[in-house]
Structures are given as C-alpha cells and as structure tokens.
Amino acid sequence: MNSLISILEKYDKFSSYVKDIKQGVTPIMLSRLTDSGKVHLSFATQMYADKPICVITYNELQARKLVKDLKYYSDEVFFFPKREIVTYDYLAESKDLLNERIECLNNINSGKAKVVVTTIEALMQKTVSKDVLYKHAISLKVGNEYNLEKIKEELIKLGYERFDLVEGKGQFSVRGGIIDIAISDKIGIRIEFWGDEIDSIRNFNVYTQRSTDMLQKVDIYPANEFVLENSLEKICYEISKGNYLEEDLEEIRNGNYLNKVDKYFSSFYQKPNTLRDYISDDYIICIDEVKKIKQRAENITKDNESIMKSLIEKNKLVPNALTVMENYEKTMLKLENKQTIYLENQDVGFVDSKSMLAKRNGYSFSY
C-alpha cells in the first residue's frame, strides 16, 4: 500500500471514519480539505473500504486535475467527460473525447475501474443504455469453435470499421483465418483460427504489428458508445414522426448517422441511461463541493433553456439530447440509495437535507 495512504492508520479520526464506511453509514461529510486532501482521502476510502468510488465534481478543469492527482496512487482511474452537444451539423469530431468515454464505460463494465471521475454535466446527460451497449460484446476463448462471419458482423455492430491493415483504435482487419482488432491506438488483439476453432489469441503492437503476450481468452467491447439500438430503417421511421430535415434522413439511411444522434437522440435510443445506471451499487459516491456542483447544474439548465429558446425563435431544430438532459434534483435523486461522501474545503451550510445529514456525520481533517 502507498505509504501516503498507510500513514492514515495512525490517526484515530481516520480509523473512526473507516469504521463508519464499513458499517454503511451514509451520508458523511469530510471538511477542511485542500484539493490534495480530497484526493488523498478519496483514494484512501477506496483502499480501506475495498470498494470502487465515483468522484463527481463541478467542471472539466477540476475533474482533469483530480484524475491527474489520483493517478499518482493507481492506474485504475478513469475519466468520464461530458459530451459536447452541438446545435449544428459537423463533418468530423475529435475522437479523443469519445474514446475517453467508451474506455471509461468499458472499464466500469469489466470491473477494472476502481476510481471513476466525472462532472455533474456528464452525469446529467443521457447516453445509450447499458443493455444496448453491451448486447453484442464478444467473448472468445482458445480451443472453442466460432463462426468467423458472425464475429465480423458483431464487430461492425460494436462500432469497429474494417480496414486492410489496422492502424488505430476501432479498426479491424481479416487476413485468411486471422482477425486483428485494435482495442486502443497502441494495443490490438490478434485471433488466429484453425478451421472454426481458435488456435491462438495474442496481443500485438499496432505500430509494429508484432505479436506480444499470449492470451487464453479475451472480451471485445464496443469501439464507441453510439452502437445502434434498432435498424436505421426503424430509426428513420421514428424520426419521421416529429420535426426533421429530409436531408438528415437521407444521410442516416446511408449510414452517416453519428453527427445526427444528438439531434434525434430519442429516436436512436428509446430507453436511454445515464452514467449512474452503469455504476453498480458497490460504488461509493464522492461529491466534490456540493454547492459548486448545484450552482453549475442550475447554470447548465438555464443555458440549455436559453439555447433552445433561441433555436425555436430562428425556426431551427432543437437537439433532442438537450431536451432529455436531467436537472440537478433528478440527477441527485438517482444517487439517493448509494453510500455518499461529501468532500468540502469548508463546513458548508444548508444545501439540501442530505448534505445537512452528512454534516452531522462529519469529520474535519486539517491539511
């Protein structure tokens, strides 16, 4: 265990706090924390409770700072950023943000994410449901028999694109009985068949194309979060029931739908989730500065209402992804049944009934 974490065992106050955590006391407030103190006690909570944690903060800048500091303690730290919901069509979008989101979701699903950091805005946004996202996930094992054509179909449904040679995340190639799948920009999975039976599974370096570690089994998760819940034909039918642009339907029918998802979100995903639906009940929720979180959430709601009003006045379509976003109250209500830790620089006054109860169960740590 990291020496900066193990030193906390010497303090009676911390031991009492850990006892409360293990007994399921909730909510609890930790006050008088510097930013480094928040990171220190958040990770210590994860270590001593032996449970994953989800840290919710008020903006992207603070979130990325927390991620950077938390990675000092562990590599099992993942960031779930907000999605940029735009009010116009775009030709291309940076894949970095989309890759961060799907990497986080995949590691939550596989149980590798011991620490998740996100913002209140990302938590308010809707995304594809967990059941839909992992409906086509592939599990492969050496020695078992599989239909190669079926695997190709499932990879496309998972958002992978076929290339002659894989050069980056989200690509796959087929050469005879060998399938290469790039699960990141650096690492790929090479699956070699002998007939219908998997003869070997190996990692390989995407840059050099050279095989590295031998594996006995592997799980292939989605390449992006916008896997389709229904066929494009059915999606277009749902879109046609409301306000739409004919040129949008034409693009979607041709498979160019990624930049249309926000505009017609509810037609793509009729039973969407939020990040809350992905994290199991084992997760401890750490709320970083609840007053700032509430203020930020209320500002987001006001800004969205202003944007929607402006678009309506200009006779433009309002992105459906904006209209389905949750507000602060609904978002926090979904966290009611989870063990919650409030992280505060100072003792806070009344924010809501839960934060006041947390104050009664509070501990003040001087950093």
N, C-alpha and C positions, 0 to 999 in steps of 0.2 A: 504494500500500500504506500502511496506517496507520503513522504514524511510531513508535508504540509497538512495532510488530512489526518494522519495518525496522531499528530500532536494535540488534536482536539479532544482526544480521550482523557486528557489530564484535567479537563475543566468540568466541574460538577454541573454547571448550567447546560453545557452541551450534552452531557450524559442524560440529564433530565429531559431535554428536548428529544433526543433519540428514543428514549423510553416512550414518550408521548406518540411519536411517529409510529413505532412498532405496535402500539396499542390502538392505533387507528384514530387518535384524537384529530379532529378537524373542525373548523379551520384553525390555523396557527399563524401568528404574525411574528416575524423576525425584524426588529427595528434597529436603527442606528448603524446601518450597514453602508460602507463605501461600495463602489462598484466591484472592487476586487473581493470585498467581503461577501457580496451577493454570490459571486462565482464560487468562492471558497465553500460557503455553507450549502449552496445548491448541490455541488458535486458531492460534498460530504453526506448530504441527505441521501443521494442516490447510492453511495457506497455502503453506508451503515444500515439503511432500510433494505438494501438489496432489491430495489425496485427501479424501473425506469422513471424518468421525470420529463415533463414538458414545461419549458420556461416560456411564458407569454410576456412580451414587452410591448412598448408603446410605439416604436418606429423601427425602420430598417437599419438605421445607423447604429442604434443601441443594440439591436439584435445581432448584427455582424460583429460588434465589439465583444458581446457576450460569447459568441461562437468561437472567436479567436482565443479568448482567455480560457474558455472551457476545454479547448483542445490541448492546452498545456497539461491537463490531467488525463485526457483519454482521446483515442482516435474514434471512439464510438459516439461522436457528437455530430448531429446533422441539422441543417437549417432548412426550414420550410418557408420560403419567401412568398410575399403576396404576388398575385398575377396582375399584370398590367392590363386592365380592361380599357380598351381604346374605343373611341366613338367614330372611327374611320377605318376603312379597309387598308391593309398594308401588304406589301409584296413579300416581305421577309421579316422574321423576328429573331432576335438573339436566342440561340439555343441554350445559352449558359443558365438562364433563369429556369427554363423548362426542365433542363437536366437536373438542376438542384432540387426542384420539386419532386420529380419522379424518383430520384435517388433517395430522398428522404422517405417517401411513401413506401418504396420497395424495402428499405431497411427497417421500417416500422413493421411491415408485414412479415418479414423474415425473423424478427426478434433481435436484430443486430443493433437497433437504435436504442442505446441506453439513455441518451440525452437528446431531446428534440428542442430546438429553439424556434419560436415563431413570433409573429406580431399579431396584434388584435385585428388588423385589417385582413391578414391572411386567414385568420380564424373566422371572420365574418363572411368570407367569400364561399360560394358553393363550388363543388367540383364533382366529378364523376363518382358514383357510388363505389364502395369497396368491392361489392359483389361483381359489378360490371368490370371493374378494372382488372380483377384477377381471375375472371371467368376462363380466360384462355391461357393462363400461366402453364408452363410446360415443366414437368419433372422427368428427368432422364437418368437412367442407371446402366452402367456397363453390364453386358450379359443379357439384358432384356431386349425383346423384339418390338419394333415400332414401324409405323407406316411413314416412310420418308416424305411422301407427297402431303400427308396430313400435317407433318411438322412444318413444312413450308407454308401451308395455309395458315396454321396457327401463328407463325412468326409474323405474317403480314397483318393478322388481326391484332397482334400485340404492338403494332406500330413500327415494325422493322421494315427497312427497304432493301430490296435485292440489288446487289452490285456484283460485277465480275470479281472484284477484289475489295475486301473490307478495309476502309481507311479511317473510320471514325465511329463513334457511338451510334447505335440504332441501325447499323447495316448488317446484312448477312450475305453470304455467297455459298454457292453449291458447286462442287467440282467432283463429278462422279458420285462416290459414296461418302464424300467429306463435306460437312457443313461447318462453316466458320461464322460465328456470331460475335459481333463487337458489343460487349456489355458496358464498355466505357471507351474513352478515346485512347486508352493505353492497353487495356486488357481485353482479350477475346476468349471465347470458348470454341475449341475445335473438336467436333464429334465425328468419329470415323466408323462407318458401317461395314459389316461383312454380311452381305445379303440384307436381311431385315434386322439383324442383331447388331447392337452397338458393341464394337470391338474395343474402342478406347475413347476416353474423354480427357482432354488436356487444356490447360490454359496456354495462350500464346501471346506474344508481344505484337501488338497491332502495327508498330513501326517496322520491326524487323521481320515479322511473320514467322518467327521461330517459336516452336513449342517449348513450354517450360514445365510446370507441375502436372503430374498425372492425377486425375480425379476419378472417384468411383461413381459419383452421382452429381447432378447439377440441377438447379432450378432456374428457369429462364423467365424473368419478369418483364412487364411492359417496358417499351422503349420511351413512351411518353404517356401522359395521363389522359389524352384525348382518344382513347380507344372507343369504338362505336358501340352504343347500346343496341341500336337497331340498324337495319339496312338503310342505305342512302335514299332508297325509294320511299321508305316509310317516313324517314326524317323530312324529306321534301313534302310529303303529304301533310305532316303535322304543321310544317312552316306555312303551307298554303292556306291554313285555316285562319291565320291572322294577317297582320300587316307585313308585307315583304316586298323585296325587289326581284323582278323576274331574272335579272342578270345574276343575282345571288343564287337562285335555284339552279341556274344553268351551270354555274361553277361547282356547286355542291354535287350535282349529278355526275360531273366529270371527275369527281374525286378531290377537287381543290377546296376542301372544307375547313381547314384549320383556322383561317382568319375569319371564318363566319360563325364559329362556335359561340363567341361572346354575344353576337348579335341575336342569335336564335337559340340561346342556351337551353331553354326548357323544352324545345323540340328535339334537341340532341339527347338530353338527359332528363327523363320524366320523374325519376326518383333520385335526385342528387343528394350528396352527403356534404359534410364539412370535415375539416381535419379532425374534429372531435370524434367523429364516427370511426376513424381509423385507429385511434389510440385506445388500447384496452383499458379495462377498469383497474389494472395494476398500476397504471401511471399515476404518479403524484404530480399535481399541477402547482407550479411555482409562478406566482403573479408578481411581476416586477413593477412597482409603483402604480398601485391601483387607481389613484387619482388621475395620473397622466394617461393611463390606459382608457379610463372612462371619457376623459376630455377628447382624446384622439378619436375614439369611436364615434362620439357625438359630432365631431367636426367632419368625419368621413361621411356620415349620414347626411349632414347639411350640404356638403359639397356635391354629393351624388344627386340630391334633390334639385340643386341649382343647375347641374349639368342636364338633368332630364327635362327640366322646365325650359331651358334654352333650346334643346333639340326639338321639343314639341313646337315651340314658337317658330322654329325655322322649317317645320314640316319634314323633319328628318327622323329616321328610325332610332328609337332608344334601345341601346344594347340590353337585351334581356338579362344578361349577367349582372347588370346594375340593379334591376328591379327586384331580383331574388336575393340580394345580399341581406344578411340579418343585421339587426341593430344590436346595440350593446346589451340591452336587457335580455333579449332572446339568446344571444351568444353565451352570456354568463349563466343563464338558467340551465343550459345544457351541461354545465360543469358542476351543478349543484351536488350531485351524488359522488363526486370524486374528492379524494383527500387533497386539501388545498393549503399551500404555504404562501403567505404574503411576505414579499421582500421589500423593505422600506428603508429609505435614508433616515427618516424621522418617524416619530409616533404620528400616525395620521388620525384625523378626526372622523366624523361620520361620512361614509361614502355610500354604504348600504348595510343592511342588517348583518350580512355575512362577515364583512370586514370588521364590524364592531365586535362580533363574537370572536373573531380571530384575535382582536386586541386583548380580550380577556384571557385568551390562551397564549398570550405573547411572551416573547423573550427578547431582551435588549442586549445586543452584543456590541461592544465598543471596538472599533478597528482603527 
